[in-house]
Amino acid sequence: MIIVAASVLAGAVAAVSGFGIGSLLTPVLVLSLGMPTAGAVAVLAIPHAVATAIRLLRLRRDVHGPTFRQFGVASAIGGLAGAALQAQLTSPLLTMVLSALLVLAGTTELLRRRVPLPQTSAWRLAGGVLSGLFGGLVGNQGGIRSAALLGFQLRPRVLVATATASALLVDAARVPIYFLTAGPVIARSVPLLLTMAAGVTVGTFIGVPILGRIPESAYRRIVGALLIVLGAGLFLLSRRSQ
């Protein structure tokens, strides 16, 4: 029941903010089932891809083409590069720095002191590569991706749709890799995997209609608060790993 409830909540949060499935469910799997973090990430990749695909189908008309083609593709490439370099470059200090940046980004949204980014190709490409790279290094791309997209002043549905399309690119690349590297773990976890996939699907259908009813000013504060929670969680994780 904990897994079901957490999955529905994670799907709904991700439908509203563009991130949250990995952030919420990975700790649940690790703490409640005692799964190793790497195994939890591999098993969760499939429900994550399912929810992301469904969310994109619901929001496909709201994807901002220029931002997706530049920021989104660059973010996916940077994310895969960061994930490949994670074992060599990751450190608790890096995680602490990124957690501080997430808290800062969230705080600026809550206080309405945001710093808009220029709407140019160069900034979209740079923002995509950097957010993807750092997200891949710390293993949490969704929150960092949405934090960067907030700077481009996109409307809520457009932001979530564009973040979702970018996330699906990463899922399409990483799921086959997880099948190769963690196939036995995934095979042993099929009932759990199906339960989470059903939960995040239900959450997605709950969250997408809610997204359309949230005023933009309130929406940015909600995402800001979620970024602060995510940043605090990453900080605690970095302290625990020291």
C-alpha positions as CSV (number, residue, x, y, z in Angstrom):
1,M,0.0,0.0,0.0
2,I,2.9,2.4,0.7
3,I,4.3,1.7,-2.8
4,V,0.9,2.2,-4.4
5,A,0.2,5.5,-2.6
6,A,3.7,6.8,-3.2
7,S,3.4,5.9,-6.9
8,V,0.1,7.7,-7.4
9,L,1.5,10.8,-5.5
10,A,4.7,10.7,-7.6
11,G,2.7,10.5,-10.9
12,A,0.5,13.4,-9.9
13,V,3.4,15.6,-8.7
14,A,5.3,14.9,-11.9
15,A,2.3,15.8,-14.0
16,V,2.2,19.2,-12.3
17,S,5.9,20.0,-12.0
18,G,7.6,18.0,-14.7
19,F,9.6,16.0,-12.1
20,G,9.1,13.9,-9.0
21,I,8.8,10.3,-9.9
22,G,12.5,9.4,-9.3
23,S,12.8,11.9,-6.4
24,L,9.9,10.4,-4.5
25,L,10.0,6.7,-5.3
26,T,13.7,6.0,-5.2
27,P,13.9,6.8,-1.4
28,V,10.7,4.7,-0.9
29,L,12.2,1.7,-2.5
30,V,15.5,2.0,-0.7
31,L,14.0,2.7,2.7
32,S,10.9,0.4,2.7
33,L,12.3,-2.5,0.7
34,G,16.0,-2.2,1.4
35,M,16.9,-2.1,-2.3
36,P,20.3,-0.8,-3.3
37,T,20.1,2.6,-4.9
38,A,21.4,1.4,-8.3
39,G,18.8,-1.4,-8.4
40,A,16.0,1.0,-7.4
41,V,17.0,3.4,-10.2
42,A,17.0,0.6,-12.7
43,V,13.6,-0.8,-11.7
44,L,12.1,2.6,-11.5
45,A,13.2,3.6,-15.0
46,I,10.4,1.6,-16.6
47,P,7.5,3.1,-14.6
48,H,9.2,6.5,-15.1
49,A,9.2,5.9,-18.9
50,V,5.5,4.8,-18.8
51,A,4.3,7.8,-16.9
52,T,6.5,10.2,-19.0
53,A,5.0,8.7,-22.3
54,I,1.5,9.1,-21.0
55,R,2.1,12.6,-19.8
56,L,3.6,13.6,-23.2
57,L,0.5,12.2,-25.0
58,R,-1.7,14.3,-22.8
59,L,0.4,17.5,-23.3
60,R,2.0,17.0,-26.7
61,R,0.3,20.1,-28.2
62,D,1.9,22.3,-25.5
63,V,5.6,21.3,-26.2
64,H,7.6,24.5,-27.1
65,G,9.3,23.5,-30.3
66,P,12.4,25.7,-30.2
67,T,13.1,25.0,-26.5
68,F,12.7,21.3,-27.0
69,R,14.9,21.1,-30.1
70,Q,17.6,23.1,-28.4
71,F,17.3,22.8,-24.6
72,G,15.6,19.4,-24.6
73,V,18.0,17.6,-26.9
74,A,21.0,19.2,-25.3
75,S,19.7,18.3,-21.8
76,A,19.3,14.6,-22.9
77,I,22.8,14.5,-24.3
78,G,24.2,16.2,-21.2
79,G,22.2,13.9,-18.9
80,L,23.6,10.7,-20.6
81,A,27.1,12.1,-20.4
82,G,26.7,12.9,-16.7
83,A,25.3,9.5,-16.0
84,A,28.3,7.9,-17.8
85,L,30.7,10.0,-15.8
86,Q,28.9,9.6,-12.5
87,A,31.3,7.0,-11.1
88,Q,34.4,9.1,-11.8
89,L,33.2,12.7,-11.0
90,T,30.4,12.5,-8.5
91,S,31.1,13.5,-4.9
92,P,29.1,14.6,-1.8
93,L,30.5,18.1,-2.3
94,L,29.1,18.3,-5.9
95,T,25.7,17.1,-4.6
96,M,25.7,19.7,-1.9
97,V,26.5,22.5,-4.3
98,L,23.7,21.4,-6.6
99,S,21.3,21.1,-3.7
100,A,22.1,24.6,-2.7
101,L,21.4,25.8,-6.3
102,L,18.0,24.0,-6.3
103,V,17.1,25.7,-2.9
104,L,18.2,29.0,-4.3
105,A,16.2,28.6,-7.5
106,G,13.1,27.5,-5.4
107,T,13.6,30.5,-3.1
108,T,13.7,33.0,-5.9
109,E,10.4,31.6,-7.2
110,L,8.8,31.8,-3.7
111,L,10.0,35.4,-3.2
112,R,9.2,36.4,-6.9
113,R,12.8,37.4,-7.4
114,R,13.4,35.2,-10.3
115,V,16.2,35.8,-12.9
116,P,14.9,35.4,-16.4
117,L,17.2,33.8,-19.0
118,P,17.5,35.3,-22.6
119,Q,15.4,33.5,-25.2
120,T,18.3,32.7,-27.5
121,S,19.6,29.4,-29.0
122,A,22.9,29.8,-27.2
123,W,21.3,30.1,-23.8
124,R,18.9,27.2,-24.4
125,L,21.8,24.9,-25.6
126,A,24.0,25.9,-22.7
127,G,21.2,25.6,-20.2
128,G,20.3,22.2,-21.6
129,V,23.8,20.8,-21.5
130,L,24.7,22.0,-18.1
131,S,21.4,21.0,-16.4
132,G,21.6,17.6,-18.0
133,L,25.2,17.1,-17.1
134,F,24.8,18.0,-13.5
135,G,21.5,16.1,-13.2
136,G,23.2,13.0,-14.6
137,L,26.1,13.4,-12.2
138,V,23.9,13.5,-9.1
139,G,21.3,11.1,-10.5
140,N,18.3,13.5,-10.4
141,Q,17.8,15.1,-13.8
142,G,14.1,16.1,-13.6
143,G,14.3,18.7,-10.8
144,I,17.4,20.4,-12.3
145,R,15.8,20.4,-15.7
146,S,12.6,22.0,-14.5
147,A,14.6,24.6,-12.5
148,A,16.5,25.6,-15.6
149,L,13.3,25.8,-17.7
150,L,11.7,28.1,-15.2
151,G,14.3,30.7,-16.3
152,F,12.8,30.7,-19.8
153,Q,9.5,32.1,-18.6
154,L,7.4,29.3,-20.1
155,R,3.7,28.9,-19.2
156,P,3.0,26.0,-16.8
157,R,1.6,23.5,-19.4
158,V,4.3,24.4,-21.9
159,L,7.1,24.0,-19.2
160,V,5.8,20.6,-18.1
161,A,5.2,19.4,-21.7
162,T,8.7,20.5,-22.8
163,A,10.4,19.0,-19.7
164,T,8.4,15.8,-20.4
165,A,9.5,15.5,-24.0
166,S,13.1,16.0,-22.9
167,A,12.8,13.4,-20.2
168,L,11.3,10.8,-22.7
169,L,14.5,11.2,-24.8
170,V,16.6,10.2,-21.8
171,D,14.2,7.3,-20.9
172,A,14.4,6.0,-24.5
173,A,18.2,5.8,-24.2
174,R,18.6,4.5,-20.6
175,V,15.9,1.8,-20.4
176,P,17.7,-0.5,-22.8
177,I,21.0,0.1,-20.9
178,Y,19.3,-0.9,-17.6
179,F,18.0,-4.1,-19.2
180,L,21.5,-5.0,-20.2
181,T,23.2,-4.0,-16.9
182,A,20.5,-4.8,-14.4
183,G,18.3,-7.4,-16.2
184,P,18.2,-9.9,-13.3
185,V,17.2,-7.2,-10.8
186,I,14.4,-6.0,-13.1
187,A,13.2,-9.6,-13.8
188,R,12.9,-10.3,-10.0
189,S,11.0,-7.0,-9.6
190,V,8.3,-7.4,-12.2
191,P,5.3,-7.4,-9.8
192,L,6.7,-4.3,-8.1
193,L,7.4,-2.7,-11.4
194,L,3.9,-3.3,-12.6
195,T,2.4,-1.9,-9.4
196,M,4.5,1.3,-9.7
197,A,3.6,1.6,-13.4
198,A,-0.1,1.4,-12.6
199,G,0.3,3.9,-9.7
200,V,2.1,6.5,-11.7
201,T,-0.3,6.1,-14.5
202,V,-3.3,6.9,-12.2
203,G,-1.3,9.8,-10.7
204,T,-0.7,11.2,-14.2
205,F,-4.3,11.2,-15.1
206,I,-5.1,12.9,-11.8
207,G,-2.3,15.5,-12.1
208,V,-2.7,16.7,-15.7
209,P,-6.2,18.2,-15.2
210,I,-4.9,19.9,-12.0
211,L,-2.1,21.5,-13.9
212,G,-4.5,23.3,-16.2
213,R,-6.3,24.9,-13.3
214,I,-3.3,26.4,-11.5
215,P,-2.7,30.1,-12.1
216,E,0.8,30.8,-13.3
217,S,1.9,32.8,-10.3
218,A,0.7,30.1,-7.9
219,Y,2.3,27.4,-10.1
220,R,5.7,28.9,-10.0
221,R,5.6,29.1,-6.2
222,I,4.5,25.5,-6.1
223,V,7.4,24.4,-8.2
224,G,9.7,26.6,-6.2
225,A,8.6,24.9,-3.0
226,L,9.1,21.5,-4.6
227,L,12.6,22.5,-5.7
228,I,13.4,23.5,-2.1
229,V,12.2,20.1,-0.8
230,L,14.3,18.4,-3.5
231,G,17.4,20.4,-2.7
232,A,17.0,19.7,1.0
233,G,16.7,16.0,0.2
234,L,19.8,16.0,-1.9
235,F,21.7,17.8,0.8
236,L,20.7,15.2,3.4
237,L,21.7,12.4,1.0
238,S,25.1,14.0,0.5
239,R,25.6,14.2,4.2
240,R,24.6,10.6,4.6
241,S,27.1,9.4,2.0
242,Q,30.0,11.2,3.6
